[in-house]
Amino acid sequence: MRKLSAWLFLSVIFIVSSYSNLASASPAYTVEDDSWTLISLPLDPGSEGSIASLFGDDLSIDDYSKTWVLFGWEILPATGDFGYVELTRQTILEPGKGYWFIQATGSPVNLTLPATLDSPVSRQVRGCSSIVGCSVVGLKPIAGLPVAWNMIGFPRETELDISGLRVISDSGACNAGCTLTEAYAADIMFSSIYSYTDETGSYDTVTEGMTTQPWTGFWVAVLPGAEGIGARLEVPVMMPPSQIPDLSQYRLEFSDEFDGPVLDSNKWNTGLLWGPYLIINQEEQVYIDSLGMHAGSNYDPFSFTPEGTLKITASATSEVGAAPAMPDPDDPVWDRHLEYRAPQAGDPPYVESNVNYLSGLLNSYESFKFTHGYVETRAKVPAGKGLWPAFWLLPSHYVEDVPEIDVMEFLGQNVNEVYHTYHYFDVPAGWKAIRTPSFQTIGPDFSRDFHVYSMSWDPAQIIWYVDGLETRRIDRSEYKIANQAMYLIANLAVGGSWPQAPDSSTVFPAVFEIDYIRAYSKDMSVPLDLDEYELVFSDEFNGASLDASKWNTRFIWGPFLTINKEEQYYVDALGIDANSGYSPFTVANGNLTIRGAIAGEETPLNTAPPAYPRNDPYWANKPASYFQEGYFQKQYTSGIITSWDSFKFTHGYAEIKAQIPVGDGLWPAFWLLNRYYVGRQPEIDIMEILGENPGEVIHSYHRRNDDGVSVQNSFRSTGGSEEEGFGDNFHTFGVQWTDESISWYVDGELKHTYRDSSVAYQVMYVLINLAVGGSFNTQPVDQQKLPADYIIDYVRVYQQKPVL
């Protein structure tokens, strides 16, 4: 009865003869002569939007109220009900309102809005169906009336599918956003809106699935349930084109489309690295290790759908039974699963009675890890207090800053929000925990449908996206951007310090449904295209001394460990030898010179320390690692510089321009060494030249294989003059290191490329040194060639340019 009486009321609001064009997507509109037209503004006029300023160029403002006029639909103070109000020429028109417009000038009139007008004001709001944002149109109920008719418009420059409209309220059933159908069920408004049809002088019903055009005004019926709850209509902003990186420039490195029928054990592990029984974040679930320790368990959280999706299901132990019991620390099962560690003294206690739920987790630790690239998942998250699905990255090795990138986290009680966070530790500050705010993307009820959550990561920045739209970005001016290899994790946690425990409203089983997970790496051109890179570290040696903010002058283990049977002592000119009076380094005329010399023959005197016993006072103020049992006083002095403290990187292009010394026993080098001695422990020798054969440069890649055995691949290039080889002048030596290849360059020419899955993914730093003697040389040191100078014009390191 209510709907019928409302329709009769609507049908007699205005019976007029009219004709109007449907507006196009442009901010212009034609109104016919002697025709009533229900309009709304597609743009936001702001405080300058008077009738005179908006339409004064299209119609004579002096003829306002004579040949043309606008009426509004306002609540009248005298009655407390809506009624028509003739507007004055100074009335400010508002986006989101509808107005009756009539003109009788004798011909059609084109309404054009000033070019200075802004697009409709919009923002990310809770419940909005577009994560770009919505403009908000208020809904006004009238107390005591079964229906309050509101005359509104949609401030939008393009057509609108009204299925995208959402009704939001401060409380009640539409607190998280309702469709028009749901809003009608909640007694807030009719599920249809009504437009005036000029050809028939009647109204058409517009329902979900139909589209509207700009400039069009509408009637909506607001119901009593809208009273006191702040109900409003959210009009979505049109989604822009996808803002993710151009994936045609990327290479798909890893993916799972979850076509089933079983979880792919070649791609996934189903437990955290520390095992199932070390509970973190006060969570209340145990992750069932279906592919590992819990294979054959009565409960499997992983299942596949006919549509090709994976479901990770969390269930209450009261319904499905307790978690598998934790094995004793000496149980042989720990030996069969070496990726886990047995419980240890000091671990938080595992209390089986605190485990109220069973759930699932995927990680790619053993199959896939990467440094820089783009990852995405398409997933549907579960609603419910205490549910905590996530898609995130952790480092492959727990070294230095231990970064974590949370691509998406969702708290089931906040269905209109997803979160994006970056964490790491500031080691020099005593392992101070650093994290961004948990950036929010506010929008629709994310639990209702699948959404795409993705992240782009390059050396300079991290960018988060939802449904192809950039939502947050951080860069190295704000935070230290991770350069470690990381692996993928997707999981459904229950409870914990952030979401808190589920309550009686939380429905179990709860499902985190994943359509796919994909990871891409940026394709970098080989041969090198330097336009794809930006300079991230360099020294042009234009000063008067070695830059202590860039360089160390010793190995990380100190100057006293003899390697490769070398015969020199590397003078630690910026460290323990700073006050010795002698330095092998000279910076002048835009060059750095590293001098190798016979000990005791330079001025000031160059000496190598004797072999002091361990208990000698000499070691009192030095790191314990500096003392080496096998050290003996060296016959020669020389220098090494490393970027160990100041700069380390993963993937890029490193280049030196240098003139090498010539002579038996000399061994200049430019190389990269892994920052942490874990995993493959890679080393890339960009250039090594033996002074006995100065026309040949040796390029090598050293690492440990899967069995921990040291292996290497070496290549050789020739150049320079016949007599002095590369010692004849300055030459450039470079290496391009990508996620899949290592390429060596001499004087800008590609010489060799190594491609293999064993290419280093670990953080490396730069070293430049002049060794004297050693097992790599086949000839003894020719002292007649000493002192010998290794002259360096510059060293530069480049990395991938940031995604724009």
C-alpha positions in Angstrom: 0.0 0.0 0.0 2.9 2.4 0.9 4.5 1.9 -2.5 1.3 2.4 -4.5 0.3 5.6 -2.7 3.8 7.0 -3.1 3.7 6.3 -6.9 0.4 8.1 -7.2 1.9 11.1 -5.3 4.9 11.1 -7.6 2.9 10.9 -10.8 1.0 14.1 -10.1 4.0 16.2 -8.9 4.3 17.9 -12.3 2.2 17.3 -15.3 3.8 19.4 -18.0 4.7 19.1 -21.6 8.5 18.8 -22.0 11.2 17.7 -24.3 15.0 17.4 -23.5 18.1 15.8 -24.9 19.8 13.2 -22.8 23.2 14.7 -21.8 26.4 13.3 -23.2 29.5 12.8 -21.1 30.5 16.4 -21.7 29.5 19.2 -19.3 26.9 20.7 -21.8 23.2 20.2 -22.0 20.4 21.3 -24.3 17.0 22.4 -23.0 14.2 22.8 -25.5 11.9 25.9 -25.7 8.9 25.9 -23.3 10.0 22.6 -21.7 10.2 21.6 -18.1 13.5 19.7 -17.5 14.7 18.1 -14.2 18.4 18.8 -14.1 21.4 18.4 -11.7 24.9 19.7 -12.0 27.6 17.3 -13.1 30.4 19.5 -11.7 31.0 21.3 -8.5 30.5 25.0 -8.8 31.6 25.7 -5.2 30.8 29.1 -3.7 30.9 30.8 -7.2 28.0 28.6 -8.5 25.2 31.1 -8.6 22.6 30.8 -11.3 23.8 34.1 -12.8 27.4 33.0 -12.9 26.6 29.5 -14.2 24.1 30.3 -16.9 24.5 34.0 -17.5 26.5 33.3 -20.7 23.8 31.1 -22.1 20.7 33.1 -21.2 20.1 36.8 -20.5 20.3 37.2 -16.8 18.0 40.3 -17.1 15.3 38.0 -18.3 15.5 35.6 -15.4 12.1 35.0 -13.9 10.6 36.3 -17.2 11.7 33.9 -20.0 13.6 31.3 -17.8 13.6 30.2 -14.2 14.7 27.4 -11.9 12.8 25.9 -8.9 14.2 24.0 -6.0 12.6 21.4 -3.7 13.2 22.4 -0.1 11.9 21.8 3.3 9.6 24.8 4.0 9.9 26.2 7.6 6.2 27.0 7.7 5.1 23.3 7.1 8.2 21.3 7.9 7.5 19.5 4.7 9.1 19.7 1.2 7.8 22.3 -1.3 8.8 24.1 -4.4 10.8 27.3 -4.1 11.5 29.7 -7.0 15.2 30.4 -6.9 16.8 33.8 -7.3 19.5 34.6 -9.8 22.0 34.7 -6.8 21.0 31.3 -5.5 24.0 29.0 -5.3 23.3 25.7 -7.0 24.6 22.6 -5.2 25.9 19.3 -6.7 23.7 16.4 -5.6 20.5 18.4 -5.7 17.9 18.3 -8.5 16.3 21.4 -10.0 13.4 22.1 -12.3 14.5 24.3 -15.2 12.2 25.9 -17.8 13.0 28.4 -20.6 10.7 30.1 -23.1 13.1 32.1 -25.3 11.6 30.8 -28.6 14.5 28.3 -29.4 16.6 25.6 -27.7 19.3 26.7 -25.4 22.7 25.0 -24.8 23.7 25.1 -21.1 27.5 25.2 -20.8 29.3 25.3 -17.5 32.3 27.5 -16.9 35.6 25.7 -17.7 36.9 26.7 -14.3 34.5 24.3 -12.4 36.0 21.4 -10.5 35.0 17.8 -10.8 32.6 16.7 -8.1 34.1 16.6 -4.6 34.8 13.0 -3.7 36.8 11.1 -1.1 37.4 7.6 0.0 34.4 6.9 2.2 33.3 3.8 4.1 30.9 1.7 2.0 31.7 3.5 -1.3 31.6 1.0 -4.2 34.6 2.7 -5.8 37.9 2.9 -4.0 38.6 6.1 -5.9 36.0 7.6 -3.8 32.4 8.8 -3.8 30.5 12.1 -3.7 27.8 12.1 -1.0 24.2 13.0 -1.5 22.2 13.5 1.6 18.8 11.8 2.2 16.2 13.7 4.1 13.4 11.9 5.8 10.4 13.8 7.2 9.2 12.7 10.6 5.7 11.3 10.5 5.6 10.9 6.7 5.6 7.4 5.2 7.6 8.7 2.3 9.7 11.8 1.9 10.4 12.6 -1.7 13.9 14.0 -2.3 14.8 15.7 -5.6 18.5 14.8 -6.2 21.2 14.5 -8.8 24.4 12.6 -9.2 27.4 14.9 -9.4 29.2 13.0 -12.1 30.4 13.8 -15.6 29.9 10.4 -17.1 27.1 7.9 -17.2 26.4 5.9 -14.0 25.3 2.3 -13.5 23.1 2.8 -10.5 24.1 -0.7 -9.3 27.2 1.2 -8.0 25.1 3.5 -5.7 25.4 2.7 -2.0 23.4 3.8 0.9 25.5 4.3 4.0 24.3 5.1 7.5 26.0 5.9 10.8 24.3 2.9 12.4 21.9 0.1 11.6 21.9 -2.4 8.8 23.6 -0.1 6.2 26.5 0.9 8.5 28.9 -0.8 6.1 27.1 0.2 2.9 24.0 -1.2 1.3 22.8 -1.6 -2.3 19.5 0.0 -3.1 17.7 -3.3 -2.8 19.3 -3.8 0.7 18.4 -0.2 1.7 14.8 -0.9 0.8 14.8 -4.0 3.0 16.2 -1.8 5.8 13.3 0.7 5.3 15.7 3.5 4.3 14.7 4.3 0.7 13.0 2.8 -2.3 15.2 0.5 -4.4 14.3 2.5 -7.6 14.8 6.1 -8.5 12.6 8.0 -10.9 13.5 10.2 -13.9 11.2 12.6 -15.8 10.6 11.6 -19.4 10.0 14.7 -21.5 8.4 12.9 -24.4 5.5 11.6 -22.4 5.3 14.0 -19.5 5.6 11.1 -17.1 8.2 9.3 -14.9 10.3 6.3 -15.7 11.5 3.8 -13.1 15.3 3.4 -13.0 16.5 0.2 -11.3 19.8 -1.5 -10.5 21.6 -2.5 -13.7 20.3 0.6 -15.6 22.4 3.6 -16.4 21.8 7.3 -16.0 23.3 10.3 -17.8 25.0 13.5 -16.5 22.8 16.6 -15.9 19.8 14.4 -15.1 17.8 15.0 -11.9 15.8 12.3 -10.1 13.2 11.7 -7.4 14.1 9.3 -4.6 11.7 8.1 -1.9 13.2 8.2 1.6 11.5 6.0 4.1 11.0 6.3 7.9 13.9 3.9 8.7 16.3 6.7 7.5 15.4 8.9 10.5 18.1 9.5 13.0 20.8 7.4 11.3 22.5 9.9 9.1 21.5 8.1 5.9 23.1 9.3 2.7 23.6 8.1 -0.9 27.2 7.5 -2.1 27.8 8.2 -5.8 30.9 6.4 -7.0 33.6 8.2 -9.0 34.4 6.5 -12.2 37.5 4.2 -11.9 40.4 5.4 -13.9 42.5 3.1 -16.1 44.6 0.6 -14.2 47.6 2.3 -12.6 49.7 -0.8 -12.0 53.0 -1.0 -13.8 53.0 -1.9 -17.5 53.3 -5.7 -17.1 54.4 -6.0 -20.8 57.7 -4.9 -19.4 57.7 -7.6 -16.8 58.3 -11.3 -16.7 55.9 -13.6 -14.9 58.2 -15.4 -12.4 55.8 -17.3 -10.2 52.1 -18.0 -10.3 49.4 -20.3 -9.0 46.0 -20.2 -10.6 44.7 -22.7 -8.0 43.0 -25.0 -10.6 43.4 -27.9 -8.1 42.7 -30.6 -7.3 45.4 -30.5 -4.7 47.9 -28.0 -3.4 51.1 -27.8 -5.4 53.9 -28.9 -3.1 56.4 -27.7 -5.7 55.3 -24.2 -5.1 54.1 -24.1 -1.5 55.0 -24.9 2.1 52.1 -24.8 4.6 53.9 -23.7 7.7 55.8 -20.7 9.0 59.6 -21.2 9.0 59.7 -21.6 12.8 57.1 -24.4 12.7 53.5 -24.7 13.7 53.8 -24.5 17.4 55.5 -21.1 18.0 52.4 -18.9 18.2 52.9 -15.2 17.3 50.9 -12.1 17.8 48.8 -13.9 20.5 46.9 -15.6 17.7 44.5 -18.4 18.6 44.9 -20.7 15.7 47.4 -23.4 14.7 48.2 -23.5 11.0 47.8 -27.1 9.9 50.9 -28.1 8.0 49.1 -30.2 5.4 52.2 -30.6 3.2 54.6 -31.2 6.0 54.4 -32.2 9.6 50.6 -32.6 9.7 50.3 -34.5 6.4 47.3 -36.9 6.8 45.8 -34.8 9.6 42.0 -35.2 10.1 41.6 -31.5 9.3 42.8 -29.9 6.0 42.2 -26.2 5.7 42.8 -26.2 1.9 40.2 -27.0 -0.6 39.5 -26.1 -4.3 36.3 -25.0 -6.0 35.0 -25.9 -9.5 35.6 -22.2 -10.4 39.3 -22.6 -9.9 39.8 -20.9 -6.5 41.5 -22.0 -3.3 39.7 -21.8 0.0 41.7 -21.5 3.2 39.2 -22.4 5.9 39.4 -21.6 9.6 37.3 -23.7 11.9 36.7 -23.8 15.6 38.4 -26.7 17.5 35.1 -27.2 19.3 33.7 -28.3 15.9 36.6 -30.1 14.2 38.7 -31.3 17.0 42.0 -30.2 18.6 45.2 -29.4 16.8 47.7 -32.2 16.3 49.8 -32.5 19.5 53.3 -30.9 19.5 56.0 -33.5 19.2 58.6 -33.6 22.0 61.8 -31.7 21.3 63.8 -34.9 20.7 61.1 -36.5 18.5 62.7 -37.6 15.1 59.9 -35.7 13.3 61.9 -32.5 13.7 64.8 -34.1 11.8 62.5 -35.0 8.9 61.4 -31.3 8.7 64.6 -29.4 8.8 62.8 -26.2 7.8 61.5 -26.1 11.3 63.3 -26.1 14.6 62.4 -28.1 17.6 61.1 -26.2 20.7 63.9 -24.5 22.6 64.4 -23.1 26.1 63.2 -19.5 26.1 60.5 -20.0 23.5 57.0 -18.8 24.4 55.2 -21.9 25.8 52.8 -23.7 23.5 49.6 -24.1 25.4 47.2 -26.5 23.6 44.2 -25.2 25.5 44.8 -21.7 24.1 44.4 -23.0 20.5 40.7 -22.4 19.7 40.9 -22.6 15.9 42.6 -24.5 13.0 43.5 -22.6 9.9 45.9 -22.6 6.9 49.0 -20.7 5.6 50.9 -20.8 2.3 54.5 -19.7 1.8 56.9 -19.8 -1.2 60.1 -20.0 0.9 61.6 -23.0 -0.8 60.3 -22.4 -4.3 60.4 -18.7 -5.0 62.0 -15.6 -3.6 62.6 -12.3 -5.3 64.1 -8.8 -4.9 62.0 -6.0 -6.5 59.1 -6.6 -8.8 55.3 -6.7 -8.7 53.0 -9.1 -6.9 49.3 -9.5 -6.9 46.5 -11.7 -5.6 42.8 -11.8 -6.4 40.9 -12.8 -3.3 37.7 -12.6 -1.3 38.2 -12.0 2.4 35.9 -13.2 5.2 33.9 -10.9 7.5 33.7 -11.4 11.2 35.3 -10.1 14.3 38.8 -11.6 15.0 39.4 -12.8 11.4 42.7 -11.7 10.0 43.5 -12.7 6.4 46.7 -11.4 4.9 48.9 -11.5 1.8 52.5 -10.4 2.7 56.3 -10.8 2.2 59.1 -11.8 4.6 62.8 -11.9 4.0 64.5 -15.1 2.9 67.2 -14.6 5.5 66.8 -12.9 8.9 69.7 -10.4 8.5 70.1 -6.7 9.1 66.8 -4.8 8.8 64.5 -7.9 8.5 61.9 -6.2 6.3 58.2 -7.2 6.0 55.9 -5.9 3.4 52.2 -6.4 4.1 50.5 -6.2 0.7 47.0 -6.6 2.2 45.7 -7.2 5.7 42.0 -7.2 6.6 40.3 -7.2 9.9 36.9 -9.0 9.6 35.2 -6.5 11.9 36.2 -3.5 9.7 34.7 -4.7 6.4 35.2 -1.4 4.6 39.0 -1.2 5.1 42.1 -3.0 4.0 45.5 -2.2 5.4 49.0 -1.9 3.9 52.1 -1.7 6.1 55.9 -1.8 5.8 58.1 -2.9 8.7 61.8 -3.2 9.3 64.4 -2.7 12.1 66.9 0.1 12.4 69.9 -2.0 13.5 72.3 0.9 14.3 69.6 2.3 16.6 69.6 -0.9 18.7 67.2 -2.9 16.5 64.5 -0.2 16.8 61.3 -1.3 15.1 60.3 1.0 12.3 57.0 0.8 10.5 54.8 2.9 8.4 51.3 3.6 9.6 48.9 0.8 8.7 47.7 2.7 5.6 44.0 2.2 5.1 42.2 1.8 1.8 38.6 2.7 2.5 35.8 1.5 0.3 33.1 -1.1 -0.2 32.5 -4.1 2.0 35.6 -6.0 0.8 34.1 -9.3 2.1 31.3 -9.3 -0.5 33.3 -9.9 -3.6 36.8 -10.6 -5.0 39.2 -7.8 -5.2 42.8 -7.5 -6.5 45.5 -6.6 -4.0 48.9 -5.8 -5.4 52.2 -4.2 -4.7 55.1 -2.8 -6.8 58.5 -2.7 -5.2 61.7 -1.3 -6.7 64.9 0.0 -5.1 63.5 3.5 -4.5 59.9 2.9 -3.4 57.0 0.6 -2.5 53.5 1.2 -4.1 50.3 -0.5 -3.0 47.3 -1.0 -5.2 43.7 -2.2 -4.8 41.8 -3.2 -7.9 44.5 -1.6 -10.1 44.3 1.8 -8.3 47.3 3.2 -6.5 46.4 3.6 -2.9 49.6 4.4 -1.1 53.3 5.0 -1.9 56.5 5.4 0.2 60.0 6.1 -1.0 63.6 6.1 0.3 63.3 9.8 1.4 60.9 8.5 4.1 62.0 5.0 4.8 64.8 2.5 4.1 63.4 0.5 1.2 64.1 -3.2 1.4 66.8 -4.7 -0.8 66.7 -8.2 0.5 65.1 -11.2 -1.3 61.6 -12.0 0.0 59.1 -14.8 -0.3 55.3 -14.8 -0.4 52.8 -15.7 2.3 49.0 -15.9 2.3 47.2 -16.9 5.5 44.0 -16.7 7.6 44.8 -15.9 11.2 42.2 -15.9 13.9 42.4 -13.7 16.9 45.5 -12.0 18.0 46.7 -8.7 19.5 45.4 -6.6 16.5 42.0 -8.0 15.6 41.3 -9.4 19.1 39.3 -12.5 19.7 36.2 -13.6 17.7 32.9 -13.1 19.4 29.5 -14.7 19.1 28.8 -12.8 15.9 31.7 -14.4 14.0 30.6 -17.2 11.8 32.8 -20.4 11.5 33.9 -22.0 9.3 35.4 -18.8 7.9 36.9 -18.8 4.4 39.7 -16.8 2.8 39.2 -17.5 -1.0 42.0 -16.9 -3.4 41.6 -16.9 -7.2 45.3 -16.6 -8.0 48.7 -15.4 -6.8 51.3 -14.0 -9.3 54.7 -12.4 -9.0 56.6 -10.6 -11.8 60.1 -9.3 -12.2 61.0 -6.2 -14.3 62.7 -7.2 -17.6 66.0 -5.3 -17.9 67.6 -5.1 -21.3 70.7 -7.2 -22.0 72.9 -5.7 -23.5 72.7 -2.9 -21.0 70.4 0.1 -21.7 71.5 2.6 -19.1 68.3 4.6 -19.7 66.5 2.0 -17.7 68.7 2.8 -14.7 69.4 5.6 -12.3 72.6 6.4 -10.4 72.3 5.3 -6.8 75.9 5.3 -5.5 79.1 6.9 -6.9 82.4 8.4 -6.1 84.0 10.7 -8.7 87.0 11.3 -6.3 86.9 15.0 -6.8 87.9 15.8 -3.2 91.2 16.0 -1.5 90.9 12.8 0.6 89.0 9.5 0.8 85.4 10.0 1.7 84.9 8.2 5.0 81.1 8.4 4.6 81.3 6.1 1.6 84.3 3.8 2.3 85.8 1.5 4.8 89.5 0.7 4.3 89.5 -2.9 5.6 87.7 -6.2 5.2 84.8 -6.7 7.6 87.0 -9.2 9.5 89.7 -6.6 9.9 93.2 -6.3 8.3 94.9 -9.3 9.9 93.3 -12.3 8.1 95.5 -13.6 5.3 93.5 -14.8 2.4 94.7 -16.3 -0.9 98.2 -16.4 0.5 98.5 -12.7 -0.3 101.6 -10.9 0.9 100.3 -7.3 1.6 98.9 -5.6 4.6 95.9 -3.5 3.8 96.5 -0.3 5.7 93.3 0.7 7.5 93.8 4.4 6.8 90.2 5.3 7.9 90.3 2.9 10.9 93.0 1.6 13.2 95.8 3.0 11.2 94.4 6.5 10.9 97.2 7.9 13.1 100.1 5.9 11.6 101.2 8.8 9.4 101.0 6.7 6.2 98.1 6.1 3.8 98.1 4.1 0.6 95.3 6.3 -0.7 95.8 9.6 -2.6 92.9 11.6 -3.9 94.0 14.3 -6.4 93.0 15.6 -9.8 89.7 13.7 -9.8 91.4 10.3 -9.3 91.9 7.9 -6.4 95.3 6.2 -6.4 95.8 3.0 -4.4 99.5 2.3 -4.0 101.1 -1.1 -3.4 104.7 -0.7 -2.0 107.5 -2.5 -0.2 107.0 -2.1 3.5 109.4 0.5 5.0 110.2 2.2 1.7 107.6 4.9 1.5 107.6 8.4 3.0 105.9 8.7 5.5 107.1 5.3 6.6 104.7 2.5 5.5 104.8 -0.4 7.9 102.8 -3.5 8.5 102.1 -4.4 12.2 104.0 -7.3 13.6 102.2 -10.5 14.8 101.3 -9.4 18.4 100.3 -12.2 20.7 96.7 -12.4 21.8 97.3 -11.0 25.2 99.3 -8.0 23.9 97.9 -4.5 24.9 97.8 -3.8 21.1 94.5 -5.6 20.9 92.9 -3.9 23.9 90.8 -1.4 22.0 90.2 -3.5 18.9 87.4 -5.9 18.0 88.1 -9.5 19.1 87.7 -10.7 15.5 90.8 -8.7 14.4 93.1 -11.1 16.1 94.1 -13.9 13.7 96.4 -16.8 14.8 97.9 -17.2 11.3 98.8 -13.6 10.8 102.5 -12.7 10.1 104.1 -9.4 9.4 103.7 -8.6 5.7 106.4 -7.6 3.3 104.2 -5.2 1.4 101.5 -2.6 2.1 98.5 -1.7 -0.1 94.9 -0.6 0.2 91.4 -1.8 -0.1 88.1 0.2 0.0 84.7 -1.3 0.6 81.2 0.1 0.8 80.3 -2.3 3.6 78.9 0.3 6.0 77.5 2.8 3.5 76.0 1.0 0.6 74.8 -2.4 -0.4 72.4 -3.4 -3.1 70.7 -6.2 -5.0 70.6 -6.1 -8.8 71.9 -3.3 -10.9 74.9 -2.2 -12.9 78.3 -1.4 -11.3 81.2 0.2 -13.2 84.7 1.4 -12.6 86.9 3.5 -14.8 90.5 2.7 -13.9 94.1 2.3 -15.1 95.7 -0.8 -13.7 99.3 -1.3 -12.7 101.5 -3.7 -14.6 104.0 -6.1 -13.1 104.4 -9.6 -11.8 102.6 -10.3 -8.5 100.2 -7.3 -8.8 96.5 -8.2 -8.6 94.0 -5.2 -8.9 90.4 -6.1 -8.6 86.8 -4.6 -8.6 84.2 -6.9 -7.1 81.0 -7.5 -5.2 80.7 -9.6 -2.1 77.7 -10.8 -0.2 76.9 -8.7 2.8 75.9 -11.6 5.0 77.4 -15.0 5.1 74.2 -17.0 4.6 72.8 -19.0 1.8 74.8 -19.2 -1.4 77.3 -16.6 -0.1 77.9 -15.2 -3.6 80.8 -13.2 -5.0 80.9 -11.4 -8.4 84.3 -10.5 -9.6 83.8 -7.7 -12.1 87.4 -7.3 -12.9 90.5 -9.1 -11.8 93.8 -8.6 -13.7 97.1 -10.3 -13.0 100.0 -7.9 -13.5 101.9 -10.6 -15.2 99.3 -10.8 -17.9 97.8 -7.2 -18.0 96.0 -7.7 -21.3 93.6 -10.2 -19.9 90.7 -9.5 -17.5 89.1 -12.3 -15.5 85.4 -12.2 -14.7 84.0 -14.7 -12.2 80.9 -15.7 -10.3 81.5 -17.7 -7.0 78.8 -19.2 -4.8 77.8 -22.3 -2.9 75.6 -24.8 -4.6 72.6 -26.5 -3.0 74.9 -28.9 -1.2 77.0 -26.1 0.3 80.0 -26.8 -2.0 81.8 -23.8 -3.4 81.6 -23.5 -7.2 82.5 -20.9 -9.7 82.1 -19.8 -13.4 84.9 -17.8 -14.9 85.3 -15.9 -18.2 88.2 -14.0 -19.8 88.4 -11.0 -22.0 91.3 -9.3 -23.6 92.1 -5.7 -24.5 94.5 -2.8 -24.2 97.8 -2.4 -25.9 100.1 -5.3 -26.8 102.8 -4.3 -24.3 100.8 -2.9 -21.3 97.4 -4.4 -21.9 94.8 -2.6 -19.7 97.6 -0.7 -18.1 98.0 1.5 -21.1 95.3 3.9 -20.2 92.0 4.2 -18.4 89.4 1.5 -19.2 85.9 0.8 -17.9 84.9 -2.5 -16.4 81.3 -3.2 -15.4 78.8 -5.9 -14.4 75.0 -5.9 -15.0 73.4 -8.1 -12.4 69.7 -9.0 -12.9 67.5 -11.6 -11.2 68.3 -14.1 -14.0 71.7 -13.2 -15.4 75.2 -11.7 -14.8 76.7 -9.8 -17.7 80.3 -8.4 -17.8 81.3 -5.4 -19.9 84.7 -4.0 -20.9 84.9 -0.5 -22.3 81.1 -0.5 -22.8 81.1 -3.8 -24.8 79.2 -6.8 -23.5 81.7 -9.6 -23.2 80.1 -12.5 -21.3 76.7 -13.4 -19.8 75.9 -16.1 -17.2 72.3 -17.2 -17.0 71.1 -19.7 -14.4 68.7 -20.1 -11.5 71.7 -19.9 -9.2 72.2 -16.2 -10.0 72.7 -14.3 -6.7 69.7 -12.8 -5.0 71.5 -11.6 -1.9 72.6 -8.2 -0.8 76.1 -7.3 -2.0 78.6 -4.4 -1.4 81.4 -2.9 -3.5 85.2 -3.7 -3.1 88.2 -2.2 -4.8 91.7 -3.3 -3.9 95.2 -3.9 -5.1 96.6 -7.2 -3.8 100.3 -8.0 -3.9 101.3 -11.6 -4.3 99.0 -14.5 -3.6 98.0 -17.9 -4.9 96.2 -16.5 -8.0 99.4 -15.1 -9.4 101.7 -17.6 -11.1 104.8 -15.3 -10.8 106.5 -14.0 -7.7 106.3 -10.3 -7.0 108.6 -8.2 -9.1 109.8 -5.6 -6.6 111.3 -3.6 -9.4 107.7 -2.6 -10.3 107.0 -1.3 -6.9 105.6 1.1 -5.8 102.7 0.4 -8.2 99.6 2.5 -8.6 96.0 1.5 -9.2 94.4 4.7 -10.5 90.6 5.0 -10.3 88.7 7.8 -12.1 85.3 6.8 -10.7 83.1 4.1 -9.4 79.3 4.1 -10.1 76.4 1.9 -9.2 73.0 2.1 -11.0 69.7 0.4 -10.2 66.4 0.1 -11.9 64.5 3.4 -12.3 61.5 3.7 -10.1 58.0 2.9 -11.4 56.4 6.3 -12.2 
